[in-house]
Amino acid sequence: MIDLHSHILPALDDGARTLDESLAMAHIALADGITCLAATPHDMGLVPDFLNQVKERVAEVEAAFREKGIELHPVMGSELYAVPDLAARLRAGRALTLGGSRYFLLEFRLTDLPIYTAQLIFEVQAVGITPIVAHPARNAAIQRDPNRLYDLVERGALAQITSGSLTGIFGPQVQATARALVQHNLVHLIASDAHGTGPRGPWLSEAVDAAAELVGREAAQAMVTTRSHAILADQLLAIEPPRRYLPRRRWFCSR
């Protein structure tokens, strides 16, 4: 399996704190069946030398993996915060995509979607780059109305569900939203968004099992194998069209 979202790089954001923790995360990933993992630290565009720091940390963990005989391939990337100048940064090569591909992880605040979201999607697509909305089930606006994500996918965005959202570690509301997004073809990838070795570790298999109950084994497995591979290979994805979310009707009886 390929994990396209993790915070395994040491001492760079709120993920792994030390190289030893990065190595422990790598062992967990391998044991779960992950063979390739994208290192995607948060990038808000505030650190001038951030790209070089990411490159140095990836080289550091890659060398440590080789030394320890850990057969896990780290790929360079980032989780880019949704700020108005993001398209300009991508155009200028000042922001990292996934493995240098046309795809990148797009992070919104968990509380809402900014008013310039549609414009931002348009601008990055005009640069020839496809956004992958990270952990949409944890976004309060999408929890209230999953069709907020439908509108973005209709515009050409992709979306990545976090494994813990499907398995329930973020609570029942997030889990219910995650299940609805999977069932309506509103998410296309499963990734760990791992931040350490605890509950938010680099696990995918349990979430794949949960998705398989909703959409079948083949479709669920594609979200961590063929689709992830196509993204890192910079290939176009063939995906099923999204379906608009229709909330269940509530029937009330009057006496």
C-alpha positions in Angstrom: 0.0 0.0 0.0 1.0 3.6 -0.5 0.3 6.2 2.1 0.1 9.7 0.6 -0.2 11.7 3.8 2.0 11.5 6.8 4.0 13.7 9.2 6.9 11.4 9.6 9.7 13.9 9.2 11.4 14.7 12.5 11.2 18.1 14.2 9.5 19.9 11.3 5.9 20.2 12.4 3.5 18.6 14.8 4.4 15.1 13.6 7.4 13.0 14.6 9.5 14.8 17.2 12.8 12.8 16.7 14.4 10.6 14.2 13.8 7.6 16.5 10.1 8.4 16.4 10.3 8.5 12.6 11.9 5.1 12.6 9.2 3.7 15.0 6.5 5.1 12.6 8.3 3.4 9.7 8.2 0.0 11.5 4.5 0.4 12.1 3.8 1.3 8.5 5.8 -1.7 7.2 4.0 -4.0 9.5 0.6 -2.8 8.2 1.6 -3.4 4.6 2.7 0.1 3.6 5.8 0.1 1.3 5.8 3.8 0.1 5.0 6.8 2.3 4.7 10.5 1.3 6.3 12.8 3.9 3.9 15.8 3.9 4.6 18.3 6.6 2.3 21.3 7.0 3.3 24.3 4.9 1.6 27.7 5.5 4.1 29.5 3.4 5.6 31.3 6.4 9.1 29.6 6.5 11.4 31.0 3.8 13.7 27.9 3.7 11.0 25.4 4.2 11.5 23.5 0.9 15.2 22.9 1.6 14.3 21.8 5.2 11.9 19.2 3.8 14.5 17.9 1.3 17.1 17.6 4.1 14.7 15.7 6.4 13.6 13.3 3.7 17.3 12.6 2.9 17.9 12.1 6.6 15.1 9.6 7.1 15.8 7.8 3.9 19.5 7.3 5.0 18.3 6.1 8.4 15.9 3.6 6.8 18.7 2.2 4.7 21.0 1.9 7.7 18.3 0.0 9.7 17.3 -2.2 6.8 13.8 -0.6 6.7 12.3 -1.2 3.2 10.0 1.8 3.2 10.3 4.4 0.4 9.8 8.0 1.5 8.5 10.5 -1.1 8.8 14.2 -0.7 5.7 16.4 -0.5 3.8 18.7 1.8 0.3 19.6 3.1 -0.3 23.1 1.7 -2.6 25.4 3.6 -5.3 27.1 1.6 -4.1 30.7 1.4 -4.9 33.2 -1.4 -1.4 33.2 -2.9 -1.0 29.4 -3.2 -1.4 29.2 -7.0 1.4 31.8 -7.3 3.7 29.8 -5.0 3.0 26.6 -7.0 3.6 28.3 -10.3 7.0 29.6 -9.0 8.0 26.3 -7.6 7.9 27.5 -4.0 5.5 24.8 -2.8 5.9 21.0 -3.0 3.5 18.7 -4.8 3.4 14.9 -4.1 6.6 13.5 -5.5 6.9 16.3 -8.0 3.6 15.3 -9.6 0.7 17.5 -10.7 -1.1 16.6 -7.5 -0.8 18.2 -4.0 -2.5 18.0 -0.6 -4.7 21.0 0.1 -5.5 21.7 3.8 -8.4 23.8 5.0 -9.1 24.9 8.5 -11.2 22.4 10.3 -13.9 25.0 11.2 -15.0 26.1 7.7 -14.1 26.6 4.0 -12.8 30.1 3.1 -15.0 32.3 0.8 -12.2 32.1 -1.9 -12.2 28.3 -2.1 -13.7 28.0 -5.6 -11.4 30.7 -6.9 -8.4 28.9 -5.3 -9.4 25.6 -7.0 -9.7 27.4 -10.3 -6.3 29.2 -10.0 -4.3 26.1 -9.1 -6.0 24.1 -11.9 -5.0 26.9 -14.3 -1.4 26.2 -13.3 -2.0 22.6 -14.4 -2.1 21.2 -10.8 -4.8 19.2 -9.2 -5.7 19.7 -5.5 -6.4 16.8 -3.2 -8.5 18.0 -0.3 -7.1 16.5 2.9 -9.2 15.0 5.6 -12.6 16.5 4.5 -14.6 14.5 7.0 -13.1 16.5 9.8 -14.1 19.8 8.4 -17.2 21.3 10.2 -18.6 22.9 7.0 -18.5 19.5 5.2 -19.9 17.7 8.2 -22.9 20.1 8.1 -23.3 19.7 4.3 -21.3 17.0 2.4 -22.3 18.7 -0.8 -19.7 21.4 -0.1 -17.2 18.8 -1.0 -19.4 17.6 -3.9 -19.1 21.1 -5.4 -15.3 21.0 -5.2 -15.0 17.5 -6.7 -17.4 18.6 -9.5 -14.8 21.4 -10.2 -12.1 18.8 -10.6 -10.6 18.5 -7.1 -9.9 15.1 -5.6 -10.2 14.3 -1.9 -8.4 12.1 0.6 -10.1 10.5 3.6 -8.0 9.9 6.8 -7.9 6.3 7.9 -8.8 7.3 11.5 -11.9 9.1 10.3 -13.3 5.8 8.9 -12.2 3.8 11.9 -13.8 6.2 14.4 -10.8 7.6 16.4 -12.1 11.2 15.7 -15.6 10.4 17.0 -19.0 9.3 15.6 -19.8 12.5 13.7 -16.5 12.4 11.8 -16.9 8.7 11.2 -20.5 9.1 9.9 -19.4 11.9 7.5 -16.4 9.8 6.3 -18.7 6.9 5.5 -21.1 9.2 3.6 -18.3 10.7 1.6 -17.0 7.2 0.6 -20.5 6.0 -0.3 -21.1 9.0 -2.6 -17.7 8.8 -4.4 -16.7 12.1 -2.9 -13.3 10.8 -1.7 -10.7 9.0 -3.8 -7.8 8.1 -1.5 -7.3 6.8 1.9 -4.2 8.0 3.8 -3.1 7.8 7.4 -2.2 11.5 8.2 0.0 9.9 10.7 1.5 12.2 13.4 3.2 9.6 15.6 3.0 6.1 16.9 -0.1 6.4 19.0 -3.8 6.3 17.7 -2.8 8.5 14.8 -0.1 6.2 13.6 0.6 5.1 10.0 -2.1 2.5 9.6 -4.2 1.9 6.5 -5.5 -1.7 6.5 -8.3 -1.3 9.0 -9.7 1.7 7.2 -9.5 -0.2 3.9 -11.6 -2.9 5.5 -14.1 -0.3 6.6 -14.3 1.2 3.1 -14.7 -2.3 1.6 -17.9 -2.8 3.6 -19.2 0.4 1.9 -18.0 0.2 -1.7 -16.5 -3.3 -2.1 -12.9 -4.6 -1.7 -11.7 -3.7 -5.2 -12.7 0.0 -4.9 -11.4 0.3 -1.4 -8.1 -1.3 -2.2 -7.7 1.1 -5.2 -7.7 4.0 -2.8 -4.3 2.9 -1.3 -2.8 1.2 -4.4 -3.5 1.9 -8.0 -4.8 5.5 -7.5 -1.9 6.4 -5.2 0.6 4.9 -7.6 -1.0 6.8 -10.5 -0.6 10.1 -8.6 3.1 9.5 -7.8 3.6 8.5 -11.5 1.9 11.8 -12.5 -0.8 10.1 -14.4 -4.4 11.1 -14.9 -6.9 9.4 -12.7 -10.1 7.7 -14.0 -12.6 8.0 -11.2 -16.3 7.4 -10.8 -18.4 10.7 -10.9 -19.5 11.9 -7.5 -23.0 11.6 -6.3 -24.8 14.5 -4.6 -25.5 13.8 -0.9 -29.2 13.5 -0.1 -29.9 13.5 3.6 -32.3 11.0 5.0 -35.8 12.2 5.4 -37.3 12.3 8.8 -40.9 11.4 9.2 -42.9 12.7 12.0 -46.3 11.4 13.2 -48.8 13.7 14.8 -51.6 12.6 17.0 
